[in-house]
Amino acid sequence: MDYQFDFFEGRDGQTYVNIKHRNGQTLYTSEGYTTKQAAVDTLENFLRAVQCVSATAVEIVARYSVSSTEVQP
């Protein structure tokens, strides 16, 4: 996979997602979400829309790397 999805908690307490290329470059940072589940759901919907994967939210969290600042469920 050429991309990595990092979930992290911002200083404002909201959950964000970085989409990074395998070379480490951040391609996109999402808006803030009040819960990690909302961020995961949005990422899942985006990936389905662009037909990258057909996976559930649980599979997305399990499949992709997350940063050391991962927000715990």
N, CA, C and O atoms as a Tripos MOL2 file, in Angstrom:
@<TRIPOS>MOLECULE
protein
  292   291    73     0     0
PROTEIN
NO_CHARGES

@<TRIPOS>ATOM
      1 N           0.8440   -1.1780    0.0000 N.3       1 MET1
      2 CA          0.0000    0.0000    0.0000 C.3       1 MET1
      3 C           0.8860    1.2370    0.0000 C.2       1 MET1
      4 O           1.8780    1.3000    0.7250 O.2       1 MET1
      5 N           0.5270    2.2040   -0.8050 N.am      2 ASP2
      6 CA          1.3190    3.4180   -0.9260 C.3       2 ASP2
      7 C           0.9780    4.4760    0.1160 C.2       2 ASP2
      8 O           1.6510    5.5030    0.2000 O.2       2 ASP2
      9 N          -0.0580    4.2340    0.9070 N.am      3 TYR3
     10 CA         -0.5210    5.2590    1.8330 C.3       3 TYR3
     11 C          -0.6550    4.7230    3.2480 C.2       3 TYR3
     12 O          -0.8700    3.5320    3.4730 O.2       3 TYR3
     13 N          -0.5200    5.6370    4.1840 N.am      4 GLN4
     14 CA         -0.6530    5.3290    5.6010 C.3       4 GLN4
     15 C          -1.6170    6.3430    6.1940 C.2       4 GLN4
     16 O          -1.6110    7.5110    5.8050 O.2       4 GLN4
     17 N          -2.4410    5.9030    7.1280 N.am      5 PHE5
     18 CA         -3.4200    6.7800    7.7510 C.3       5 PHE5
     19 C          -3.1060    6.8790    9.2310 C.2       5 PHE5
     20 O          -3.1400    5.8770    9.9460 O.2       5 PHE5
     21 N          -2.8030    8.0700    9.6890 N.am      6 ASP6
     22 CA         -2.4590    8.2980   11.0920 C.3       6 ASP6
     23 C          -3.5870    9.0540   11.7760 C.2       6 ASP6
     24 O          -3.9330   10.1670   11.3780 O.2       6 ASP6
     25 N          -4.1540    8.4460   12.8020 N.am      7 PHE7
     26 CA         -5.1700    9.1120   13.6190 C.3       7 PHE7
     27 C          -4.4500    9.7550   14.7920 C.2       7 PHE7
     28 O          -3.6110    9.1220   15.4340 O.2       7 PHE7
     29 N          -4.7790   11.0210   15.0750 N.am      8 PHE8
     30 CA         -4.1340   11.6720   16.2120 C.3       8 PHE8
     31 C          -5.0920   12.6640   16.8540 C.2       8 PHE8
     32 O          -6.0380   13.1400   16.2260 O.2       8 PHE8
     33 N          -4.8260   12.9600   18.1110 N.am      9 GLU9
     34 CA         -5.6310   13.9240   18.8400 C.3       9 GLU9
     35 C          -4.9390   15.2730   18.8240 C.2       9 GLU9
     36 O          -3.7750   15.3900   19.2060 O.2       9 GLU9
     37 N          -5.6670   16.2960   18.3770 N.am     10 GLY10
     38 CA         -5.1260   17.6480   18.3400 C.3      10 GLY10
     39 C          -5.1890   18.3000   19.7080 C.2      10 GLY10
     40 O          -5.7840   17.7600   20.6400 O.2      10 GLY10
     41 N          -4.5760   19.4530   19.8170 N.am     11 ARG11
     42 CA         -4.5880   20.2030   21.0790 C.3      11 ARG11
     43 C          -5.9960   20.5930   21.5050 C.2      11 ARG11
     44 O          -6.2620   20.8340   22.6820 O.2      11 ARG11
     45 N          -6.8960   20.6530   20.5200 N.am     12 ASP12
     46 CA         -8.2830   21.0080   20.8130 C.3      12 ASP12
     47 C          -9.1160   19.8200   21.2760 C.2      12 ASP12
     48 O         -10.3120   19.9600   21.5320 O.2      12 ASP12
     49 N          -8.4800   18.6390   21.3860 N.am     13 GLY13
     50 CA         -9.1720   17.4430   21.8550 C.3      13 GLY13
     51 C          -9.9170   16.6950   20.7660 C.2      13 GLY13
     52 O         -10.5440   15.6710   21.0420 O.2      13 GLY13
     53 N          -9.8640   17.1830   19.5330 N.am     14 GLN14
     54 CA        -10.5450   16.5050   18.4430 C.3      14 GLN14
     55 C          -9.6060   15.5240   17.7530 C.2      14 GLN14
     56 O          -8.3840   15.6520   17.8320 O.2      14 GLN14
     57 N         -10.1950   14.5450   17.0790 N.am     15 THR15
     58 CA         -9.4270   13.5370   16.3600 C.3      15 THR15
     59 C          -9.2590   13.9690   14.9080 C.2      15 THR15
     60 O         -10.2110   14.4160   14.2680 O.2      15 THR15
     61 N          -8.0380   13.8290   14.3960 N.am     16 TYR16
     62 CA         -7.6970   14.1720   13.0210 C.3      16 TYR16
     63 C          -7.0870   12.9450   12.3510 C.2      16 TYR16
     64 O          -6.6410   12.0100   13.0150 O.2      16 TYR16
     65 N          -7.0780   12.9720   11.0220 N.am     17 VAL17
     66 CA         -6.4530   11.9120   10.2390 C.3      17 VAL17
     67 C          -5.4790   12.5480    9.2670 C.2      17 VAL17
     68 O          -5.8410   13.4650    8.5290 O.2      17 VAL17
     69 N          -4.2480   12.0670    9.2640 N.am     18 ASN18
     70 CA         -3.2750   12.4260    8.2320 C.3      18 ASN18
     71 C          -3.2450   11.3020    7.2140 C.2      18 ASN18
     72 O          -3.2040   10.1270    7.5790 O.2      18 ASN18
     73 N          -3.2650   11.6550    5.9550 N.am     19 ILE19
     74 CA         -3.0190   10.6820    4.8920 C.3      19 ILE19
     75 C          -1.6070   10.9480    4.4140 C.2      19 ILE19
     76 O          -1.2900   12.0370    3.9360 O.2      19 ILE19
     77 N          -0.7560    9.9300    4.5500 N.am     20 LYS20
     78 CA          0.6520   10.0760    4.1870 C.3      20 LYS20
     79 C           1.0270    9.0830    3.0960 C.2      20 LYS20
     80 O           0.5210    7.9610    3.0450 O.2      20 LYS20
     81 N           1.9190    9.5230    2.2330 N.am     21 HIS21
     82 CA          2.4990    8.6330    1.2300 C.3      21 HIS21
     83 C           3.5260    7.7620    1.9200 C.2      21 HIS21
     84 O           3.9950    8.1010    3.0060 O.2      21 HIS21
     85 N           3.8820    6.6540    1.3140 N.am     22 ARG22
     86 CA          4.8660    5.7570    1.9400 C.3      22 ARG22
     87 C           6.2270    6.4190    2.1250 C.2      22 ARG22
     88 O           7.0470    5.9350    2.9050 O.2      22 ARG22
     89 N           6.4740    7.5150    1.4170 N.am     23 ASN23
     90 CA          7.7370    8.2430    1.5920 C.3      23 ASN23
     91 C           7.6990    9.1720    2.8100 C.2      23 ASN23
     92 O           8.6800    9.8570    3.0980 O.2      23 ASN23
     93 N           6.5530    9.1970    3.5340 N.am     24 GLY24
     94 CA          6.4410   10.0050    4.7370 C.3      24 GLY24
     95 C           5.8120   11.3720    4.5480 C.2      24 GLY24
     96 O           5.5030   12.0480    5.5290 O.2      24 GLY24
     97 N           5.6180   11.7900    3.3100 N.am     25 GLN25
     98 CA          5.0460   13.1010    3.0450 C.3      25 GLN25
     99 C           3.5560   13.1100    3.3790 C.2      25 GLN25
    100 O           2.8100   12.2410    2.9270 O.2      25 GLN25
    101 N           3.1220   14.0950    4.1730 N.am     26 THR26
    102 CA          1.7010   14.2480    4.4840 C.3      26 THR26
    103 C           0.9970   14.8550    3.2880 C.2      26 THR26
    104 O           1.3400   15.9480    2.8380 O.2      26 THR26
    105 N           0.0120   14.1390    2.7800 N.am     27 LEU27
    106 CA         -0.7260   14.5970    1.6170 C.3      27 LEU27
    107 C          -1.9860   15.3600    2.0030 C.2      27 LEU27
    108 O          -2.4300   16.2480    1.2750 O.2      27 LEU27
    109 N          -2.5600   15.0080    3.1560 N.am     28 TYR28
    110 CA         -3.8220   15.6200    3.5630 C.3      28 TYR28
    111 C          -3.9930   15.4610    5.0610 C.2      28 TYR28
    112 O          -3.6660   14.4140    5.6200 O.2      28 TYR28
    113 N          -4.5030   16.4940    5.7110 N.am     29 THR29
    114 CA         -4.9100   16.4230    7.1060 C.3      29 THR29
    115 C          -6.3840   16.7720    7.1580 C.2      29 THR29
    116 O          -6.8060   17.8020    6.6310 O.2      29 THR29
    117 N          -7.1660   15.9120    7.7930 N.am     30 SER30
    118 CA         -8.6090   16.0950    7.8360 C.3      30 SER30
    119 C          -9.0230   17.2390    8.7460 C.2      30 SER30
    120 O          -8.2060   17.8280    9.4540 O.2      30 SER30
    121 N         -10.2950   17.5290    8.7070 N.am     31 GLU31
    122 CA        -10.8890   18.4160    9.6950 C.3      31 GLU31
    123 C         -10.9370   17.6560   11.0130 C.2      31 GLU31
    124 O         -10.7000   16.4480   11.0400 O.2      31 GLU31
    125 N         -11.2380   18.3460   12.1000 N.am     32 GLY32
    126 CA        -11.3260   17.7040   13.4010 C.3      32 GLY32
    127 C         -12.6590   17.0140   13.6040 C.2      32 GLY32
    128 O         -13.6960   17.5100   13.1620 O.2      32 GLY32
    129 N         -12.6350   15.8750   14.2710 N.am     33 TYR33
    130 CA        -13.8350   15.1220   14.5900 C.3      33 TYR33
    131 C         -13.9300   14.9650   16.1020 C.2      33 TYR33
    132 O         -12.9170   14.8200   16.7870 O.2      33 TYR33
    133 N         -15.1410   14.9950   16.6080 N.am     34 THR34
    134 CA        -15.3210   14.9300   18.0560 C.3      34 THR34
    135 C         -15.0180   13.5570   18.6310 C.2      34 THR34
    136 O         -14.7270   13.4400   19.8220 O.2      34 THR34
    137 N         -15.0800   12.5080   17.8030 N.am     35 THR35
    138 CA        -14.7480   11.1530   18.2620 C.3      35 THR35
    139 C         -13.8660   10.4690   17.2250 C.2      35 THR35
    140 O         -13.8730   10.8200   16.0450 O.2      35 THR35
    141 N         -13.1100    9.4890   17.6920 N.am     36 LYS36
    142 CA        -12.2860    8.7130   16.7790 C.3      36 LYS36
    143 C         -13.1710    7.9510   15.8010 C.2      36 LYS36
    144 O         -12.8340    7.8260   14.6240 O.2      36 LYS36
    145 N         -14.3010    7.4410   16.2850 N.am     37 GLN37
    146 CA        -15.2030    6.6880   15.4140 C.3      37 GLN37
    147 C         -15.7010    7.5390   14.2590 C.2      37 GLN37
    148 O         -15.8210    7.0420   13.1390 O.2      37 GLN37
    149 N         -15.9890    8.7980   14.5040 N.am     38 ALA38
    150 CA        -16.4240    9.6890   13.4300 C.3      38 ALA38
    151 C         -15.3200    9.8600   12.3910 C.2      38 ALA38
    152 O         -15.5980    9.8950   11.1930 O.2      38 ALA38
    153 N         -14.0730    9.9660   12.8400 N.am     39 ALA39
    154 CA        -12.9430   10.0840   11.9110 C.3      39 ALA39
    155 C         -12.7790    8.8070   11.0940 C.2      39 ALA39
    156 O         -12.5510    8.8620    9.8860 O.2      39 ALA39
    157 N         -12.8960    7.6580   11.7560 N.am     40 VAL40
    158 CA        -12.7770    6.3690   11.0690 C.3      40 VAL40
    159 C         -13.9000    6.2110   10.0530 C.2      40 VAL40
    160 O         -13.6570    5.7820    8.9250 O.2      40 VAL40
    161 N         -15.1250    6.5520   10.4400 N.am     41 ASP41
    162 CA        -16.2680    6.4370    9.5260 C.3      41 ASP41
    163 C         -16.0720    7.2990    8.2850 C.2      41 ASP41
    164 O         -16.3600    6.8640    7.1700 O.2      41 ASP41
    165 N         -15.5850    8.5110    8.4780 N.am     42 THR42
    166 CA        -15.3580    9.4090    7.3450 C.3      42 THR42
    167 C         -14.2750    8.8570    6.4240 C.2      42 THR42
    168 O         -14.4210    8.8830    5.2020 O.2      42 THR42
    169 N         -13.1850    8.3550    7.0150 N.am     43 LEU43
    170 CA        -12.1210    7.7590    6.2030 C.3      43 LEU43
    171 C         -12.6450    6.5450    5.4520 C.2      43 LEU43
    172 O         -12.3470    6.3700    4.2710 O.2      43 LEU43
    173 N         -13.4190    5.7110    6.1240 N.am     44 GLU44
    174 CA        -13.9990    4.5390    5.4820 C.3      44 GLU44
    175 C         -14.8690    4.9510    4.2930 C.2      44 GLU44
    176 O         -14.7640    4.3620    3.2180 O.2      44 GLU44
    177 N         -15.7130    5.9400    4.4740 N.am     45 ASN45
    178 CA        -16.5760    6.4090    3.3850 C.3      45 ASN45
    179 C         -15.7600    6.9720    2.2340 C.2      45 ASN45
    180 O         -16.0790    6.7330    1.0690 O.2      45 ASN45
    181 N         -14.7130    7.7170    2.5510 N.am     46 PHE46
    182 CA        -13.8440    8.2660    1.5150 C.3      46 PHE46
    183 C         -13.1870    7.1470    0.7100 C.2      46 PHE46
    184 O         -13.1810    7.1860   -0.5200 O.2      46 PHE46
    185 N         -12.6360    6.1560    1.4000 N.am     47 LEU47
    186 CA        -11.9510    5.0660    0.7110 C.3      47 LEU47
    187 C         -12.9150    4.2580   -0.1570 C.2      47 LEU47
    188 O         -12.5560    3.8250   -1.2520 O.2      47 LEU47
    189 N         -14.1050    4.0630    0.3220 N.am     48 ARG48
    190 CA        -15.1090    3.3770   -0.4970 C.3      48 ARG48
    191 C         -15.4620    4.2090   -1.7250 C.2      48 ARG48
    192 O         -15.6220    3.6730   -2.8220 O.2      48 ARG48
    193 N         -15.5810    5.5140   -1.5360 N.am     49 ALA49
    194 CA        -15.9530    6.3930   -2.6460 C.3      49 ALA49
    195 C         -14.9080    6.3710   -3.7500 C.2      49 ALA49
    196 O         -15.2510    6.4370   -4.9300 O.2      49 ALA49
    197 N         -13.6560    6.2800   -3.3850 N.am     50 VAL50
    198 CA        -12.6000    6.2340   -4.3980 C.3      50 VAL50
    199 C         -12.1890    4.8020   -4.7170 C.2      50 VAL50
    200 O         -11.2220    4.5650   -5.4400 O.2      50 VAL50
    201 N         -12.9310    3.8650   -4.1710 N.am     51 GLN51
    202 CA        -12.7470    2.4350   -4.4330 C.3      51 GLN51
    203 C         -11.3500    1.9400   -4.1300 C.2      51 GLN51
    204 O         -10.8110    1.1000   -4.8490 O.2      51 GLN51
    205 N         -10.7540    2.4690   -3.0470 N.am     52 CYS52
    206 CA         -9.4380    1.9970   -2.6280 C.3      52 CYS52
    207 C          -9.5500    0.6500   -1.9240 C.2      52 CYS52
    208 O          -8.7440   -0.2530   -2.1500 O.2      52 CYS52
    209 N         -10.5540    0.5310   -1.0730 N.am     53 VAL53
    210 CA        -10.7540   -0.7200   -0.3300 C.3      53 VAL53
    211 C         -12.2470   -0.9060   -0.1090 C.2      53 VAL53
    212 O         -13.0310    0.0390   -0.1940 O.2      53 VAL53
    213 N         -12.6100   -2.1130    0.1700 N.am     54 SER54
    214 CA        -13.9840   -2.3740    0.6120 C.3      54 SER54
    215 C         -13.8500   -3.0820    1.9480 C.2      54 SER54
    216 O         -13.8960   -4.3090    2.0290 O.2      54 SER54
    217 N         -13.6860   -2.2910    2.9850 N.am     55 ALA55
    218 CA        -13.4420   -2.8220    4.3150 C.3      55 ALA55
    219 C         -14.3180   -2.1020    5.3180 C.2      55 ALA55
    220 O         -14.8180   -1.0070    5.0600 O.2      55 ALA55
    221 N         -14.4960   -2.7330    6.4630 N.am     56 THR56
    222 CA        -15.2550   -2.0910    7.5280 C.3      56 THR56
    223 C         -14.3430   -1.1570    8.2950 C.2      56 THR56
    224 O         -13.1240   -1.2020    8.1280 O.2      56 THR56
    225 N         -14.9130   -0.3180    9.1270 N.am     57 ALA57
    226 CA        -14.1290    0.6150    9.9330 C.3      57 ALA57
    227 C         -13.1450   -0.1300   10.8170 C.2      57 ALA57
    228 O         -12.0070    0.3100   10.9810 O.2      57 ALA57
    229 N         -13.5580   -1.2340   11.3810 N.am     58 VAL58
    230 CA        -12.6700   -2.0230   12.2430 C.3      58 VAL58
    231 C         -11.4830   -2.5350   11.4470 C.2      58 VAL58
    232 O         -10.3550   -2.5080   11.9400 O.2      58 VAL58
    233 N         -11.7140   -2.9980   10.2290 N.am     59 GLU59
    234 CA        -10.6230   -3.4840    9.3860 C.3      59 GLU59
    235 C          -9.6790   -2.3500    9.0080 C.2      59 GLU59
    236 O          -8.4680   -2.5540    8.9270 O.2      59 GLU59
    237 N         -10.2200   -1.1570    8.7750 N.am     60 ILE60
    238 CA         -9.3740   -0.0240    8.4240 C.3      60 ILE60
    239 C          -8.4340    0.3050    9.5730 C.2      60 ILE60
    240 O          -7.2350    0.4780    9.3580 O.2      60 ILE60
    241 N          -8.9570    0.3920   10.7840 N.am     61 VAL61
    242 CA         -8.1200    0.7020   11.9430 C.3      61 VAL61
    243 C          -7.0750   -0.3810   12.1440 C.2      61 VAL61
    244 O          -5.9260   -0.0750   12.4630 O.2      61 VAL61
    245 N          -7.4490   -1.6370   11.9640 N.am     62 ALA62
    246 CA         -6.5210   -2.7460   12.1670 C.3      62 ALA62
    247 C          -5.4890   -2.8330   11.0440 C.2      62 ALA62
    248 O          -4.3460   -3.2170   11.2920 O.2      62 ALA62
    249 N          -5.8690   -2.4870    9.8280 N.am     63 ARG63
    250 CA         -5.0030   -2.6920    8.6700 C.3      63 ARG63
    251 C          -3.9230   -1.6390    8.5260 C.2      63 ARG63
    252 O          -2.7870   -1.9690    8.1860 O.2      63 ARG63
    253 N          -4.2450   -0.3950    8.7710 N.am     64 TYR64
    254 CA         -3.3210    0.6800    8.4760 C.3      64 TYR64
    255 C          -2.5290    1.1170    9.6940 C.2      64 TYR64
    256 O          -3.0220    1.0620   10.8210 O.2      64 TYR64
    257 N          -1.3270    1.5400    9.4670 N.am     65 SER65
    258 CA         -0.4680    2.0180   10.5360 C.3      65 SER65
    259 C          -1.0790    3.2480   11.1780 C.2      65 SER65
    260 O          -1.7200    4.0620   10.5140 O.2      65 SER65
    261 N          -0.8700    3.3690   12.4810 N.am     66 VAL66
    262 CA         -1.3020    4.5600   13.1950 C.3      66 VAL66
    263 C          -0.1010    5.1240   13.9420 C.2      66 VAL66
    264 O           0.8220    4.3940   14.3030 O.2      66 VAL66
    265 N          -0.1270    6.4110   14.1640 N.am     67 SER67
    266 CA          1.0140    7.0560   14.7940 C.3      67 SER67
    267 C           1.0900    6.7180   16.2710 C.2      67 SER67
    268 O           0.1540    6.1520   16.8370 O.2      67 SER67
    269 N           2.1890    7.0610   16.8810 N.am     68 SER68
    270 CA          2.3700    6.8130   18.3050 C.3      68 SER68
    271 C           1.4420    7.6810   19.1420 C.2      68 SER68
    272 O           1.2840    7.4510   20.3410 O.2      68 SER68
    273 N           0.8300    8.6730   18.5150 N.am     69 THR69
    274 CA         -0.1210    9.5290   19.2420 C.3      69 THR69
    275 C          -1.5530    9.0920   18.9540 C.2      69 THR69
    276 O          -2.4810    9.8970   19.0320 O.2      69 THR69
    277 N          -1.7240    7.8350   18.6270 N.am     70 GLU70
    278 CA         -3.0480    7.3060   18.3270 C.3      70 GLU70
    279 C          -4.0220    7.5770   19.4760 C.2      70 GLU70
    280 O          -3.6780    7.4330   20.6490 O.2      70 GLU70
    281 N          -5.2050    7.9590   19.1250 N.am     71 VAL71
    282 CA         -6.2630    8.1620   20.1040 C.3      71 VAL71
    283 C          -6.8260    6.7980   20.4450 C.2      71 VAL71
    284 O          -7.1910    6.0320   19.5530 O.2      71 VAL71
    285 N          -6.8960    6.4970   21.6990 N.am     72 GLN72
    286 CA         -7.4220    5.2070   22.1180 C.3      72 GLN72
    287 C          -8.9390    5.2140   22.0520 C.2      72 GLN72
    288 O          -9.5700    6.2200   22.3780 O.2      72 GLN72
    289 N          -9.5460    4.0730   21.6210 N.am     73 PRO73
    290 CA        -11.0170    4.0210   21.5200 C.3      73 PRO73
    291 C         -11.6590    4.1220   22.8800 C.2      73 PRO73
    292 O         -12.8850    4.0960   22.9880 O.2      73 PRO73
@<TRIPOS>BOND
     1     1     2 1
     2     2     3 1
     3     3     4 2
     4     3     5 am
     5     5     6 1
     6     6     7 1
     7     7     8 2
     8     7     9 am
     9     9    10 1
    10    10    11 1
    11    11    12 2
    12    11    13 am
    13    13    14 1
    14    14    15 1
    15    15    16 2
    16    15    17 am
    17    17    18 1
    18    18    19 1
    19    19    20 2
    20    19    21 am
    21    21    22 1
    22    22    23 1
    23    23    24 2
    24    23    25 am
    25    25    26 1
    26    26    27 1
    27    27    28 2
    28    27    29 am
    29    29    30 1
    30    30    31 1
    31    31    32 2
    32    31    33 am
    33    33    34 1
    34    34    35 1
    35    35    36 2
    36    35    37 am
    37    37    38 1
    38    38    39 1
    39    39    40 2
    40    39    41 am
    41    41    42 1
    42    42    43 1
    43    43    44 2
    44    43    45 am
    45    45    46 1
    46    46    47 1
    47    47    48 2
    48    47    49 am
    49    49    50 1
    50    50    51 1
    51    51    52 2
    52    51    53 am
    53    53    54 1
    54    54    55 1
    55    55    56 2
    56    55    57 am
    57    57    58 1
    58    58    59 1
    59    59    60 2
    60    59    61 am
    61    61    62 1
    62    62    63 1
    63    63    64 2
    64    63    65 am
    65    65    66 1
    66    66    67 1
    67    67    68 2
    68    67    69 am
    69    69    70 1
    70    70    71 1
    71    71    72 2
    72    71    73 am
    73    73    74 1
    74    74    75 1
    75    75    76 2
    76    75    77 am
    77    77    78 1
    78    78    79 1
    79    79    80 2
    80    79    81 am
    81    81    82 1
    82    82    83 1
    83    83    84 2
    84    83    85 am
    85    85    86 1
    86    86    87 1
    87    87    88 2
    88    87    89 am
    89    89    90 1
    90    90    91 1
    91    91    92 2
    92    91    93 am
    93    93    94 1
    94    94    95 1
    95    95    96 2
    96    95    97 am
    97    97    98 1
    98    98    99 1
    99    99   100 2
   100    99   101 am
   101   101   102 1
   102   102   103 1
   103   103   104 2
   104   103   105 am
   105   105   106 1
   106   106   107 1
   107   107   108 2
   108   107   109 am
   109   109   110 1
   110   110   111 1
   111   111   112 2
   112   111   113 am
   113   113   114 1
   114   114   115 1
   115   115   116 2
   116   115   117 am
   117   117   118 1
   118   118   119 1
   119   119   120 2
   120   119   121 am
   121   121   122 1
   122   122   123 1
   123   123   124 2
   124   123   125 am
   125   125   126 1
   126   126   127 1
   127   127   128 2
   128   127   129 am
   129   129   130 1
   130   130   131 1
   131   131   132 2
   132   131   133 am
   133   133   134 1
   134   134   135 1
   135   135   136 2
   136   135   137 am
   137   137   138 1
   138   138   139 1
   139   139   140 2
   140   139   141 am
   141   141   142 1
   142   142   143 1
   143   143   144 2
   144   143   145 am
   145   145   146 1
   146   146   147 1
   147   147   148 2
   148   147   149 am
   149   149   150 1
   150   150   151 1
   151   151   152 2
   152   151   153 am
   153   153   154 1
   154   154   155 1
   155   155   156 2
   156   155   157 am
   157   157   158 1
   158   158   159 1
   159   159   160 2
   160   159   161 am
   161   161   162 1
   162   162   163 1
   163   163   164 2
   164   163   165 am
   165   165   166 1
   166   166   167 1
   167   167   168 2
   168   167   169 am
   169   169   170 1
   170   170   171 1
   171   171   172 2
   172   171   173 am
   173   173   174 1
   174   174   175 1
   175   175   176 2
   176   175   177 am
   177   177   178 1
   178   178   179 1
   179   179   180 2
   180   179   181 am
   181   181   182 1
   182   182   183 1
   183   183   184 2
   184   183   185 am
   185   185   186 1
   186   186   187 1
   187   187   188 2
   188   187   189 am
   189   189   190 1
   190   190   191 1
   191   191   192 2
   192   191   193 am
   193   193   194 1
   194   194   195 1
   195   195   196 2
   196   195   197 am
   197   197   198 1
   198   198   199 1
   199   199   200 2
   200   199   201 am
   201   201   202 1
   202   202   203 1
   203   203   204 2
   204   203   205 am
   205   205   206 1
   206   206   207 1
   207   207   208 2
   208   207   209 am
   209   209   210 1
   210   210   211 1
   211   211   212 2
   212   211   213 am
   213   213   214 1
   214   214   215 1
   215   215   216 2
   216   215   217 am
   217   217   218 1
   218   218   219 1
   219   219   220 2
   220   219   221 am
   221   221   222 1
   222   222   223 1
   223   223   224 2
   224   223   225 am
   225   225   226 1
   226   226   227 1
   227   227   228 2
   228   227   229 am
   229   229   230 1
   230   230   231 1
   231   231   232 2
   232   231   233 am
   233   233   234 1
   234   234   235 1
   235   235   236 2
   236   235   237 am
   237   237   238 1
   238   238   239 1
   239   239   240 2
   240   239   241 am
   241   241   242 1
   242   242   243 1
   243   243   244 2
   244   243   245 am
   245   245   246 1
   246   246   247 1
   247   247   248 2
   248   247   249 am
   249   249   250 1
   250   250   251 1
   251   251   252 2
   252   251   253 am
   253   253   254 1
   254   254   255 1
   255   255   256 2
   256   255   257 am
   257   257   258 1
   258   258   259 1
   259   259   260 2
   260   259   261 am
   261   261   262 1
   262   262   263 1
   263   263   264 2
   264   263   265 am
   265   265   266 1
   266   266   267 1
   267   267   268 2
   268   267   269 am
   269   269   270 1
   270   270   271 1
   271   271   272 2
   272   271   273 am
   273   273   274 1
   274   274   275 1
   275   275   276 2
   276   275   277 am
   277   277   278 1
   278   278   279 1
   279   279   280 2
   280   279   281 am
   281   281   282 1
   282   282   283 1
   283   283   284 2
   284   283   285 am
   285   285   286 1
   286   286   287 1
   287   287   288 2
   288   287   289 am
   289   289   290 1
   290   290   291 1
   291   291   292 2
@<TRIPOS>SUBSTRUCTURE
     1 MET1         2 RESIDUE 1 A MET
     2 ASP2         6 RESIDUE 1 A ASP
     3 TYR3        10 RESIDUE 1 A TYR
     4 GLN4        14 RESIDUE 1 A GLN
     5 PHE5        18 RESIDUE 1 A PHE
     6 ASP6        22 RESIDUE 1 A ASP
     7 PHE7        26 RESIDUE 1 A PHE
     8 PHE8        30 RESIDUE 1 A PHE
     9 GLU9        34 RESIDUE 1 A GLU
    10 GLY10       38 RESIDUE 1 A GLY
    11 ARG11       42 RESIDUE 1 A ARG
    12 ASP12       46 RESIDUE 1 A ASP
    13 GLY13       50 RESIDUE 1 A GLY
    14 GLN14       54 RESIDUE 1 A GLN
    15 THR15       58 RESIDUE 1 A THR
    16 TYR16       62 RESIDUE 1 A TYR
    17 VAL17       66 RESIDUE 1 A VAL
    18 ASN18       70 RESIDUE 1 A ASN
    19 ILE19       74 RESIDUE 1 A ILE
    20 LYS20       78 RESIDUE 1 A LYS
    21 HIS21       82 RESIDUE 1 A HIS
    22 ARG22       86 RESIDUE 1 A ARG
    23 ASN23       90 RESIDUE 1 A ASN
    24 GLY24       94 RESIDUE 1 A GLY
    25 GLN25       98 RESIDUE 1 A GLN
    26 THR26      102 RESIDUE 1 A THR
    27 LEU27      106 RESIDUE 1 A LEU
    28 TYR28      110 RESIDUE 1 A TYR
    29 THR29      114 RESIDUE 1 A THR
    30 SER30      118 RESIDUE 1 A SER
    31 GLU31      122 RESIDUE 1 A GLU
    32 GLY32      126 RESIDUE 1 A GLY
    33 TYR33      130 RESIDUE 1 A TYR
    34 THR34      134 RESIDUE 1 A THR
    35 THR35      138 RESIDUE 1 A THR
    36 LYS36      142 RESIDUE 1 A LYS
    37 GLN37      146 RESIDUE 1 A GLN
    38 ALA38      150 RESIDUE 1 A ALA
    39 ALA39      154 RESIDUE 1 A ALA
    40 VAL40      158 RESIDUE 1 A VAL
    41 ASP41      162 RESIDUE 1 A ASP
    42 THR42      166 RESIDUE 1 A THR
    43 LEU43      170 RESIDUE 1 A LEU
    44 GLU44      174 RESIDUE 1 A GLU
    45 ASN45      178 RESIDUE 1 A ASN
    46 PHE46      182 RESIDUE 1 A PHE
    47 LEU47      186 RESIDUE 1 A LEU
    48 ARG48      190 RESIDUE 1 A ARG
    49 ALA49      194 RESIDUE 1 A ALA
    50 VAL50      198 RESIDUE 1 A VAL
    51 GLN51      202 RESIDUE 1 A GLN
    52 CYS52      206 RESIDUE 1 A CYS
    53 VAL53      210 RESIDUE 1 A VAL
    54 SER54      214 RESIDUE 1 A SER
    55 ALA55      218 RESIDUE 1 A ALA
    56 THR56      222 RESIDUE 1 A THR
    57 ALA57      226 RESIDUE 1 A ALA
    58 VAL58      230 RESIDUE 1 A VAL
    59 GLU59      234 RESIDUE 1 A GLU
    60 ILE60      238 RESIDUE 1 A ILE
    61 VAL61      242 RESIDUE 1 A VAL
    62 ALA62      246 RESIDUE 1 A ALA
    63 ARG63      250 RESIDUE 1 A ARG
    64 TYR64      254 RESIDUE 1 A TYR
    65 SER65      258 RESIDUE 1 A SER
    66 VAL66      262 RESIDUE 1 A VAL
    67 SER67      266 RESIDUE 1 A SER
    68 SER68      270 RESIDUE 1 A SER
    69 THR69      274 RESIDUE 1 A THR
    70 GLU70      278 RESIDUE 1 A GLU
    71 VAL71      282 RESIDUE 1 A VAL
    72 GLN72      286 RESIDUE 1 A GLN
    73 PRO73      290 RESIDUE 1 A PRO
